[in-house]
Amino acid sequence: MIKLIRIDHRLMHGQVVFAWTKSQGIERIVIIDNATAKDDFKKMSLKLSKPADVKLSLFSVAQAIERIPKIKALKDNTMIIFSNVKETHDFIKAFGSVPEINYGGIQDREGASRFSNAIFLTPEEVQWSKELKDMGITLYMQQIPTAKRESLNAKI
């Protein structure tokens, strides 16, 4: 069962490992990230940093799309993490609508506009986010579970 879908350019870090997994009762983390799927060192680092009692799967977007039936059938409380809006958009378009997506951390870059203290989106990312919103998905910004939840839908 998918409990949380999150976009965070840092993928799995302290906030994810400790705050979100505990608050949501996460038993499995699925990371969908093209760059990480090709990087053996990054994959090894992520496997070492996960909590001992949490399972970890790591796929490229194409690999994850091939596994959609298995992902939908997961019995574990699952968190899916993406590093960027484009790959989230591409996967969700294939996966089908989900109730909500947590925008947790997207770094400031040239051409990006600030939407919160941790969310900076380029015009292309705003467009992909609007397409997700148009699918009926609630997009919200929240770094940690105890922080105030802010609507991204209202700002794009």
Phi, psi and omega per residue, in radians:
M1 nan 2.222 -3.139
I2 -1.419 2.040 -3.122
K3 -1.691 -0.510 -3.046
L4 -2.696 2.323 2.983
I5 -2.040 2.198 -2.999
R6 -2.323 2.469 2.982
I7 -1.888 2.147 3.126
D8 -2.656 2.040 -3.074
H9 -1.069 -0.312 3.119
R10 -1.564 -0.062 -3.085
L11 1.025 -1.871 -3.040
M12 -1.869 2.040 -3.123
H13 -2.532 -3.027 -3.040
G14 -0.870 -0.819 -3.139
Q15 -1.042 -0.753 -3.113
V16 -1.225 -0.899 -3.037
V17 -1.072 -0.760 -3.043
F18 -1.656 -0.986 -3.020
A19 -1.235 -0.966 -3.043
W20 -1.223 -0.749 -3.118
T21 -1.095 -0.685 3.140
K22 -1.220 -0.826 -3.060
S23 -1.160 -0.516 -3.098
Q24 -1.777 -0.022 -3.109
G25 1.108 0.700 -3.048
I26 -1.245 2.274 3.103
E27 -1.903 -0.339 -3.140
R28 -2.492 2.407 3.015
I29 -1.994 2.244 3.048
V30 -1.963 2.039 3.082
I31 -1.749 2.198 3.100
I32 -2.045 1.865 -3.046
D33 -2.755 2.054 -3.079
N34 -1.048 -0.808 -3.088
A35 -1.131 -0.777 -3.112
T36 -1.178 -0.611 3.141
A37 -1.072 -0.396 3.140
K38 -1.715 -0.070 -2.990
D39 -1.953 1.757 -3.073
D40 -1.069 -0.637 -3.139
F41 -1.156 -0.776 3.119
K42 -1.102 -0.730 3.114
K43 -1.054 -0.780 -3.141
M44 -1.100 -0.745 3.138
S45 -1.069 -0.751 3.135
L46 -1.143 -0.706 3.118
K47 -1.100 -0.621 3.133
L48 -1.305 -0.444 -3.052
S49 -1.618 -0.109 -3.139
K50 -1.359 2.681 3.058
P51 -1.085 2.558 -3.069
A52 -1.027 -0.571 -3.065
D53 -1.606 0.146 -3.136
V54 -1.970 2.278 3.087
K55 -1.402 2.618 -3.136
L56 -2.271 2.294 3.005
S57 -2.170 2.507 -3.101
L58 -2.372 2.185 -3.072
F59 -2.405 2.741 2.871
S60 -1.333 2.965 3.110
V61 -1.058 -0.789 -3.123
A62 -1.081 -0.746 3.114
Q63 -1.116 -0.715 -3.141
A64 -1.149 -0.704 3.115
I65 -1.074 -0.701 3.086
E66 -1.079 -0.505 -3.063
R67 -1.732 0.223 -3.101
I68 -0.906 -0.811 3.137
P69 -1.026 -0.675 3.128
K70 -1.222 -0.690 3.126
I71 -1.126 -0.746 3.126
K72 -1.141 -0.474 -3.087
A73 -1.573 -0.041 -3.115
L74 -0.990 2.317 3.104
K75 -1.563 -0.479 3.140
D76 -1.121 2.609 2.941
N77 -1.175 2.020 -2.929
T78 -2.081 2.434 2.989
M79 -1.989 2.271 3.052
I80 -1.848 2.261 -3.115
I81 -2.113 2.292 3.028
F82 -2.026 2.714 3.099
S83 -1.650 -0.228 -3.069
N84 -2.675 2.848 -3.071
V85 -1.206 -0.688 -3.091
K86 -1.028 -0.872 -3.105
E87 -1.201 -0.585 3.053
T88 -1.084 -0.873 3.133
H89 -0.977 -0.858 -3.093
D90 -1.082 -0.738 3.136
F91 -1.202 -0.818 -3.087
I92 -1.130 -0.617 3.082
K93 -1.037 -0.643 3.114
A94 -1.414 -0.621 -3.062
F95 -1.266 -0.675 -3.040
G96 1.848 2.890 -3.024
S97 -1.025 2.495 3.042
V98 -2.144 2.818 -3.087
P99 -1.163 -0.741 -3.047
E100 -2.737 2.770 3.086
I101 -2.326 2.277 3.116
N102 -1.588 2.099 3.010
Y103 -1.617 1.848 -3.009
G104 -1.742 -0.609 -3.141
G105 -2.930 2.005 3.074
I106 -2.324 2.004 -2.972
Q107 -1.142 2.717 3.070
D108 -1.260 2.361 3.113
R109 -2.497 2.930 3.099
E110 -1.052 2.302 3.119
G111 1.515 -0.060 -3.117
A112 -1.582 2.568 3.068
S113 -1.863 2.595 -3.111
R114 -1.477 2.267 3.084
F115 -1.975 -0.394 3.010
S116 -2.778 -3.091 -3.122
N117 -1.173 -0.260 -3.121
A118 -2.198 0.051 -3.081
I119 -2.137 2.048 3.102
F120 -2.231 2.167 -3.066
L121 -2.141 2.410 3.024
T122 -1.373 2.883 3.082
P123 -0.969 -0.671 3.104
E124 -1.118 -0.732 3.139
E125 -1.158 -0.606 3.057
V126 -1.094 -0.764 -3.141
Q127 -1.098 -0.807 3.105
W128 -1.081 -0.672 3.108
S129 -1.140 -0.713 3.090
K130 -1.060 -0.680 3.107
E131 -1.111 -0.683 3.078
L132 -1.151 -0.768 3.098
K133 -1.022 -0.730 -3.140
D134 -1.152 -0.293 3.055
M135 -1.428 -0.007 -3.133
G136 1.581 0.256 -3.103
I137 -1.557 2.328 3.037
T138 -1.404 2.084 3.090
L139 -1.809 2.233 -3.132
Y140 -2.435 2.712 -3.123
M141 -1.920 2.187 -3.141
Q142 -2.867 2.033 -3.102
Q143 -1.313 -0.808 3.134
I144 -2.296 2.747 -3.046
P145 -1.026 -0.505 -3.105
T146 -1.499 -0.129 3.117
A147 -1.397 2.788 3.095
K148 -1.132 2.367 3.102
R149 -1.514 2.180 3.139
E150 -1.995 2.399 3.111
S151 -1.266 2.198 2.965
L152 -1.501 -0.559 3.131
N153 -0.914 -0.685 -3.086
A154 -1.273 -0.278 -3.046
K155 -1.832 -0.126 -3.126
I156 -1.947 nan nan
